Amino acid sequence: MHWGVDMDIAGKFAEKLMNAMRYSLTSSVVEVLPEWAEYQLRYLKRHGRFCSFSNPQSLTEKLHHRMRYPLPHFSRLADKVLAREYIGATVGERFNVPLYAAAELLTASQFEHLPDSFVMKTNNSSGSVRIVPDKSKEDVSELTALGNAWLREDFSRRRGERHYKAIRPQVLFEQALLTADGPPADYKVHVFNPAEGESFLFIQVINGRFGRMTQNLFSEDWQGLPFRLGDKLSPSTDAQVTRPPAVLAELLDVARRLAQPFGYARVDMYVYEGRIYVGEITFTPGAGAFKLYPEEWDRKLGALFRWPELPVPSAEAPVVVRGGRFHDAVNELG
């Protein structure tokens, strides 16, 4: 049997199947699929092979296991509202971005109480962000409709990340961390905690998030890495990105402390006016869909990811799931 050819055919078949099902995977039609089939199809489409859920070894396998079998603390700490408590208790309240308000339902009148500039985003998803540099130039009714549309979406179904289901949806309004060139660079610190030995960290620097986006990867001592993360973003040559931030040591310390209880976590941070702010803690970055080059690094990084995982009581708290009444209220507002 020619495994290379067969897996190539399987991957192409899975891609065609998933493209045909891209809408049904986020609708009630998915209920007719066996649960195991949905997650194997997701992994097969992304990586061209089947996932070992019974004995995951690679980084992407372990991330898909988390997506399929989430632990309770994933929901609490992926919630951008509740995570603030953990961040404050673990590293200090000063690392939280100043929060103006959080709401489960938006009305136009709420915007009257906000400052002239702010960032509007959801607590239970990725990518639902709107930067408002000048409120007077915005259509408040459009912002209200946008926020309520975000609240209606079940983000957990978009890419199969089940832990988002247990997060009570809210729209947050935070201080806009803006420079003359726009938002500051995003320092995504990947922290791997093995069963034995020292933690392994690397820094993924994303710049130009609302323009020409770039990605640079660095080790703890700001050297290049022997692997690439995806192939869509080019590295930046901007000196503000390629040179280490003055607060690098503190940045890494904050990431280590926040990720210490877990086998792996990605801690996203910004440096603004010389201060570090934590944006979020992510347990399933990119829904495990990214590829590592050379491919062997998927398994190498997976070996640094402590396994099996156990619940972390200190990071847990009761989470209320939204009910039908909440859906009805949002739908009425449109």
N, C-alpha and C positions, 0 to 999 in steps of 0.2 A: 504494500500500500504506500503510495506517495503522499506522506503526511503534509509536506509543504504545499503541494497542489491542492489536496483535499481541504486544508484549512483555508487556503485562499478562496476556494469556491464557497466554503461555508461562510466565510466572512462577507463575501459579495452577496450571497443569498440573504444573510442576516441584515445587511444594509438595505437591500431592496425591501425586505419584509418590514423593517423598522420604519423606513420612509413611508411605506404604505399605511403604517399603523400610527404615524406620529400624532394624529389627532385622537385616535381611539385610545391611546395609552394615557390620555389625560381626561377620559370620559368614562361613562359607566360601562362601555364595552369591555374595558380591561377586566371587569369582574368575571368574564367568561374564561379568561386565561388562568391556568394554574399559577399560583404565586411563584413557584420555582421557575416556571417558563419565562415569566416577565423579567426576572432578574438575570437569568442566563442569557436571554436575548439582549438585554442591555449591555452586559459585559462582552458578549460575542461581537456585537456591532462595534463596540469601542476598541476592542483589543484583538479581535480575530481568533479568539480561543475561548474555551469554557472556563468558568471560575470554579475553583475548589472552595466551596463554602464550608465543607466539613473540616478542611485543614489548610486554610489560606496561608500562603507563604510570601507572596509579593506585596508591595505597597498597595497597588490598585486592587488586589483581591481583598486585602484587609479593609480597605475603604468601602468596597461593595458589601462586605459582611456587615460593617457598621450601618450602612444604608438599609440593609434588609432586616437586621436584628439590632436596632439601636438600644443603647443603655439609657436609663432614665435621665442621667445628668447631661446627656447630649442636648436634650430639649431645653433644659434650664439654661445652659451656657451658650447655646446658639441663639437664644432669645436676647436681642440687643438691649432690652430693658432690664431683664433679670440678671444678665451677665454683669451689669454695672455693680451690683452688690458684691459679687465674687471678686471683681477687679478691685473694688475699694477695700475689701477685707484682706485681700492677698498682697497687693502692692501699694495701695493708697488711693484715696479718692481723687487726688490730683491728676491721676492718669486717665480719668474719664473725661470725654469731651463734654463741655458744659451743655446740659439739657434744658431746653426752654419748656417743652410740653410733650405729652404723649397722649394719644386719643384712640379709642376704639371705633370712633365714628366721627367724620369730619363735617363741619358746617362752615359756611363762609364767615360767620361772626368770629370764629376762633382765630382767624388770621389777624384780626384787629389787635390782638394782644401780643403778637409776635414782633420782634425787632425788624429793622429794615432788611437785614440779610440773615439767611439761615439755610440749613440743609434739611430737606424733607426726605424721609426714607422709612421703609418698613422694618419692623423688628424680627420678621420671620421669613425673610427671603434674601436673595442676592440679586443685585442689579436694579432694584426699585429705588432709585435715588434721583432727586431733583435738587440742584443747587440754585438757590434764589439769591443773587447778589444785590438785587434792588426790588423790594416788594412792590413799590409804586409802579413798576413797569410790567407787572404780572396781572393776568386775568385771574382773580381769586376764584371765580366760579369754575374755571378750568382746573386750577390746582385742587379744588375741593373734589371735583369729579374724578381727577386722576388718583387722588389718595383713596377714595372710596372704591375705585376699580381695583387698586392694589389689595385692599382689604377683602375683596370678594374672592380673590384667587387662592386656591389650595396649592401652595408652592410645593408641598410634599409630593404631589403627583407629577410635577413637571419633569423631574429627573430621578424619581424614585427614592428621595431622601426622606424616609419615614419619620424621623425625629422632628421634622418641622410641623407635622400634623398636630402635635400636642402643644404647640405654642399659640397662645391667645393673640390674634393679630392686632397690632397697633401701628399707628404712624407716629414717628418721632420727629421732633423739630430740635435740631442741635445747632450750636454755633458753627458758622461757616468758617472753616480754616482755609482762608484764601490768601495767596500771595499775588504779586503783580503779574505772575505768569499763570495763575490759576491755582488749582488744588496742589498741595505739596505731594512729593513722591510717597508712594505706599510701600512701606517696609513689611513684607510678609515673612515672618521668621518661622521656619519649619523646625519643630523640635521633636527629635526621636529619643525616646527613653527605653533603652534595652533592658532585658532582665538583669544583666550584670554589666558593669563597666560604666564609663562616662556617657553622658548624653551627646548626641550629634546634632549640630544645628547648621542650617544654611539659610542665607537671606535671599529672597526673591524681591527685587526692586522693580516696581511697576511705576512708570511715569507717563504723563500725558494721557490720563484716563479718559478725557473728553476731547481728545484730538488725535494726534499721531501717537499711539500707545507703544511703549517700548518695554523690554524686560531684560534685566541683568541679574545674573546669579553670582553670589559671592560666598566664600567660606567665612567662618567666624573671624579669621584674621584678614579678611577682605582680599582674598586671593581668588583666582578663577577656579572653576570646578570642572571635573572630568566628565560631566554629563550635561545634557540640555533638557529643559522641561518644555515639551511641546515644540512646534516648529513654525508657529504663526507670527510671533513677535520678534523683531530684530532688536539687538542690544543698542542702548543709547551710548553716544560718545560725549554727552554733556558732562562737563567736569563736576557739576553739582550732583550728578548721579554716580559717576565712576569713582569719586573720592569718598572715603568713609565719613559718615556724619560724626560730628564732634562728640555726640552722646552715644557712640556705638556700644561701649562697654555697658552703659546703663540699659540701653535698648535690649541687649542680649540677656542681661540679668532679669529684666521684667518678663521677657518671654520664657525664660527657664522657670521662673517661679510660678507663672500662670499655668504652664504646661506640665509641671512636675508630677501631678497625680496620674497622668495619662501616658499610655504607650506612645501616643503621637498626638500632636495638635499643631495647628498653624495659628500664630498670633499676629494679627494685622495691626500695624502702628503707623503713626505719622509723627514727623518732627516739625513743629510749628513754633516759630519765634524762640527756638532753643529748648522747647519743652516737648516731652514725649506724650502722645495721646494714644490710647488703645481703641481701635475701631471695632474689632470683633475677635472672637475666638472661633475657629472653624475646625470641625471634626471630619468633614467629608469634602475637602476642597475640590472644586470642579466636578463634583459628583463622581470622582475617580475616573473621569473620562480622558484625562491628559495622558500623554505618552512620554516616556523617558528614552533618551538616546545617549549612548547605546542602550538597548533594551535590557541588558543584564542589570542595569541599575534599579530597575523595578524590583528585582529580587534582593539586591544588596541593601536597598533602603528598607525593604520589608523585613529583613533580618534584624534591623535595629529597632523595630516597632514591637515593643513588649507584648507578648501574646501567651495565653488568652487574656481577655480583658474582664475586669470585674467592676461592679457598680462602685461609685465613689460617694459614700454617704454625705460627706461634707459639701458636695457640690449638688446635692439633690434638694428638691422642695416640691410641694404639690403644685401641679400645673393644671389650670382649668382649660378645658377644650371648649371652643365656641359652640353655641347651639343654634338651632334653626331660627330663634327669635332674632338673634344678632344678624343673621343673613337677611332676614326680611327687612330689618330696619335699614340696612345698607342698600338693599335693592330699591327701596322706596325713594332714597335720595338720588339714585342713579350715579 
